[in-house]
Amino acid sequence: DEQLIVIPERLMMNLGRVRESPLVELVQDDHVSERVALALFLLYEAKKGEDSFWHPYISVLPKTVPDALHWSEADLELLKGSPSYAESVLYREKTAEVHQTLSRVLGRSLLKGVFE
């Protein structure tokens, strides 16, 4: 087995980074999923702009991603009968759940100062 690339752990955006941030209480107290915790961390770091260690990474992320979430209902209906239809519907449902969790968590007083 040949290693093609090695990424130092300090350069990985993961729950460890969240636990080292002002969002640590969120991970411990709210029992949010790893996906939601990382989304909040990414939002937090993006808000810091160039002051963020992660700015070089965040600055090259796309602003939008063309996916089933942004399709019209008519476009989604065109997939009916294919495996992609069920996957797209599930993706929309999971994304709605994440959005609801983010909205709930961002409304908490714990994070008021972090995202203002």
KOLTITI-894724 format. One record per residue: x, y, z of N, C-alpha, C in turn; residue number from 0. Coordinates in pm, whole numbers, plus 50000, padded with zeros to 5 digits. Layout:
((X, Y, Z), (X, Y, Z), (X, Y, Z), NUM);
...
This chain:
((50083, 49881, 50000), (50000, 50000, 50000), (50087, 50125, 50000), 0);
((50069, 50205, 49900), (50147, 50328, 49884), (50061, 50448, 49923), 1);
((50115, 50537, 50007), (50045, 50658, 50044), (50058, 50760, 49932), 2);
((49946, 50813, 49890), (49949, 50915, 49786), (49954, 51055, 49846), 3);
((49890, 51071, 49960), (49884, 51202, 50023), (49864, 51182, 50173), 4);
((49923, 51270, 50250), (49905, 51270, 50395), (49858, 51408, 50435), 5);
((49746, 51415, 50506), (49693, 51542, 50553), (49707, 51546, 50704), 6);
((49783, 51642, 50755), (49798, 51652, 50901), (49663, 51676, 50967), 7);
((49642, 51616, 51082), (49512, 51628, 51149), (49476, 51772, 51180), 8);
((49573, 51857, 51208), (49543, 51997, 51240), (49482, 52070, 51121), 9);
((49492, 52011, 51002), (49433, 52072, 50882), (49299, 52009, 50845), 10);
((49246, 51926, 50932), (49117, 51863, 50907), (49008, 51934, 50986), 11);
((48903, 51971, 50917), (48788, 52031, 50984), (48702, 51915, 51032), 12);
((48702, 51894, 51163), (48630, 51781, 51220), (48576, 51818, 51359), 13);
((48515, 51723, 51428), (48459, 51752, 51559), (48564, 51798, 51658), 14);
((48687, 51753, 51641), (48795, 51799, 51727), (48812, 51950, 51720), 15);
((48802, 52005, 51599), (48813, 52151, 51582), (48694, 52221, 51647), 16);
((48576, 52161, 51637), (48457, 52219, 51699), (48476, 52222, 51851), 17);
((48531, 52115, 51906), (48551, 52107, 52051), (48655, 52208, 52101), 18);
((48740, 52256, 52011), (48842, 52356, 52047), (48793, 52498, 52025), 19);
((48669, 52514, 51982), (48614, 52645, 51947), (48511, 52689, 52052), 20);
((48462, 52814, 52038), (48355, 52860, 52127), (48226, 52778, 52115), 21);
((48219, 52690, 52016), (48100, 52608, 51996), (48103, 52479, 52076), 22);
((48206, 52460, 52159), (48224, 52335, 52232), (48101, 52298, 52314), 23);
((48039, 52396, 52380), (47922, 52366, 52463), (47807, 52311, 52379), 24);
((47799, 52356, 52257), (47695, 52307, 52167), (47708, 52158, 52145), 25);
((47828, 52113, 52121), (47853, 51971, 52094), (47825, 51888, 52219), 26);
((47860, 51942, 52335), (47842, 51867, 52459), (47698, 51869, 52509), 27);
((47632, 51984, 52498), (47501, 52001, 52561), (47382, 51971, 52472), 28);
((47391, 52002, 52345), (47274, 51992, 52258), (47260, 51858, 52188), 29);
((47363, 51777, 52193), (47359, 51647, 52126), (47321, 51661, 51980), 30);
((47379, 51761, 51914), (47353, 51778, 51772), (47438, 51679, 51695), 31);
((47397, 51651, 51574), (47473, 51556, 51491), (47607, 51618, 51451), 32);
((47697, 51532, 51408), (47828, 51579, 51363), (47811, 51672, 51243), 33);
((47719, 51641, 51155), (47694, 51724, 51037), (47651, 51865, 51077), 34);
((47560, 51874, 51173), (47512, 52006, 51218), (47624, 52080, 51290), 35);
((47699, 52012, 51374), (47811, 52076, 51445), (47913, 52131, 51346), 36);
((47945, 52054, 51243), (48041, 52101, 51143), (47984, 52216, 51060), 37);
((47855, 52212, 51031), (47792, 52322, 50957), (47799, 52450, 51039), 38);
((47771, 52440, 51168), (47779, 52557, 51255), (47922, 52609, 51264), 39);
((48018, 52517, 51272), (48158, 52557, 51279), (48199, 52628, 51150), 40);
((48155, 52576, 51038), (48187, 52638, 50910), (48126, 52779, 50901), 41);
((48002, 52794, 50946), (47938, 52926, 50948), (48014, 53022, 51040), 42);
((48052, 52972, 51156), (48125, 53053, 51254), (48258, 53100, 51195), 43);
((48332, 53009, 51135), (48461, 53044, 51077), (48446, 53135, 50955), 44);
((48343, 53112, 50874), (48319, 53197, 50756), (48289, 53340, 50800), 45);
((48216, 53354, 50909), (48182, 53488, 50960), (48307, 53564, 51004), 46);
((48409, 53494, 51047), (48534, 53559, 51089), (48614, 53614, 50971), 47);
((48582, 53569, 50851), (48649, 53619, 50731), (48797, 53587, 50731), 48);
((48877, 53685, 50693), (49021, 53663, 50682), (49089, 53636, 50815), 49);
((49022, 53663, 50925), (49078, 53634, 51058), (49072, 53485, 51092), 50);
((49002, 53409, 51012), (48988, 53266, 51037), (49108, 53189, 50982), 51);
((49156, 53094, 51061), (49260, 53002, 51014), (49213, 52931, 50887), 52);
((49083, 52907, 50877), (49024, 52830, 50768), (48989, 52915, 50647), 53);
((49017, 53044, 50651), (48978, 53134, 50542), (49026, 53086, 50404), 54);
((49152, 53043, 50388), (49195, 52999, 50254), (49109, 52884, 50200), 55);
((49065, 52796, 50287), (48979, 52684, 50246), (48838, 52735, 50216), 56);
((48783, 52811, 50309), (48645, 52859, 50296), (48630, 52947, 50173), 57);
((48731, 53027, 50143), (48721, 53122, 50032), (48710, 53055, 49895), 58);
((48751, 52930, 49885), (48741, 52860, 49755), (48619, 52768, 49746), 59);
((48541, 52760, 49852), (48419, 52679, 49846), (48318, 52745, 49754), 60);
((48242, 52665, 49680), (48141, 52724, 49592), (48031, 52791, 49675), 61);
((47973, 52896, 49623), (47864, 52967, 49692), (47733, 52890, 49679), 62);
((47717, 52819, 49571), (47599, 52735, 49551), (47644, 52603, 49489), 63);
((47564, 52502, 49512), (47591, 52370, 49455), (47462, 52324, 49387), 64);
((47468, 52301, 49257), (47346, 52256, 49189), (47310, 52113, 49233), 65);
((47200, 52102, 49301), (47158, 51970, 49349), (47006, 51965, 49358), 66);
((46955, 51850, 49395), (46810, 51827, 49400), (46738, 51921, 49495), 67);
((46810, 51975, 49591), (46749, 52066, 49687), (46695, 52191, 49618), 68);
((46759, 52231, 49511), (46721, 52354, 49443), (46636, 52331, 49318), 69);
((46602, 52208, 49292), (46519, 52179, 49176), (46373, 52213, 49206), 70);
((46301, 52245, 49101), (46158, 52266, 49116), (46090, 52130, 49135), 71);
((45968, 52135, 49184), (45892, 52010, 49201), (45871, 51942, 49065), 72);
((45852, 52023, 48961), (45833, 51967, 48827), (45958, 51894, 48780), 73);
((46075, 51952, 48807), (46200, 51886, 48769), (46219, 51756, 48848), 74);
((46187, 51761, 48974), (46201, 51642, 49058), (46107, 51530, 49010), 75);
((45988, 51568, 48969), (45891, 51470, 48919), (45944, 51394, 48797), 76);
((46032, 51458, 48721), (46089, 51392, 48602), (46172, 51269, 48640), 77);
((46215, 51263, 48764), (46295, 51149, 48811), (46209, 51033, 48862), 78);
((46080, 51057, 48876), (45992, 50953, 48929), (46010, 50822, 48853), 79);
((46020, 50714, 48927), (46041, 50582, 48868), (46187, 50542, 48865), 80);
((46276, 50635, 48896), (46419, 50603, 48897), (46469, 50600, 49042), 81);
((46579, 50532, 49068), (46636, 50532, 49203), (46675, 50673, 49249), 82);
((46705, 50759, 49155), (46745, 50896, 49189), (46631, 50974, 49252), 83);
((46507, 50939, 49218), (46392, 51010, 49274), (46387, 50990, 49427), 84);
((46392, 50866, 49470), (46385, 50837, 49614), (46504, 50898, 49687), 85);
((46621, 50891, 49626), (46741, 50949, 49688), (46727, 51100, 49699), 86);
((46671, 51164, 49599), (46654, 51309, 49600), (46552, 51352, 49705), 87);
((46444, 51277, 49718), (46343, 51307, 49819), (46403, 51290, 49959), 88);
((46477, 51183, 49980), (46542, 51160, 50109), (46642, 51272, 50140), 89);
((46718, 51313, 50040), (46815, 51421, 50057), (46744, 51549, 50100), 90);
((46632, 51580, 50037), (46556, 51700, 50075), (46506, 51690, 50219), 91);
((46458, 51573, 50258), (46408, 51554, 50394), (46521, 51570, 50497), 92);
((46635, 51508, 50470), (46749, 51517, 50562), (46797, 51662, 50573), 93);
((46799, 51732, 50461), (46842, 51871, 50462), (46744, 51957, 50541), 94);
((46617, 51929, 50530), (46516, 52002, 50608), (46537, 51978, 50757), 95);
((46570, 51855, 50795), (46598, 51824, 50936), (46719, 51903, 50987), 96);
((46824, 51907, 50907), (46945, 51982, 50945), (46911, 52130, 50958), 97);
((46833, 52182, 50864), (46794, 52322, 50868), (46715, 52353, 50996), 98);
((46623, 52266, 51033), (46545, 52286, 51155), (46634, 52285, 51278), 99);
((46730, 52192, 51282), (46822, 52186, 51396), (46908, 52311, 51402), 100);
((46960, 52353, 51287), (47043, 52475, 51284), (46962, 52595, 51331), 101);
((46839, 52607, 51286), (46754, 52719, 51326), (46730, 52717, 51477), 102);
((46705, 52599, 51530), (46680, 52588, 51675), (46806, 52625, 51753), 103);
((46919, 52571, 51711), (47043, 52593, 51784), (47089, 52739, 51772), 104);
((47076, 52796, 51654), (47118, 52935, 51636), (47032, 53031, 51715), 105);
((46911, 52989, 51748), (46823, 53073, 51829), (46854, 53070, 51977), 106);
((46938, 52978, 52019), (46971, 52966, 52161), (47059, 53081, 52207), 107);
((47041, 53121, 52330), (47118, 53232, 52385), (47267, 53201, 52390), 108);
((47304, 53075, 52402), (47445, 53034, 52408), (47521, 53086, 52286), 109);
((47456, 53086, 52170), (47525, 53123, 52047), (47499, 53267, 52003), 110);
((47418, 53341, 52077), (47384, 53477, 52036), (47510, 53559, 52012), 111);
((47605, 53556, 52104), (47726, 53634, 52089), (47822, 53580, 51986), 112);
((47814, 53451, 51959), (47907, 53387, 51865), (47877, 53427, 51722), 113);
((47751, 53439, 51686), (47714, 53466, 51547), (47666, 53608, 51523), 114);
((47680, 53696, 51619), (47636, 53836, 51598), (47749, 53921, 51549), 115);
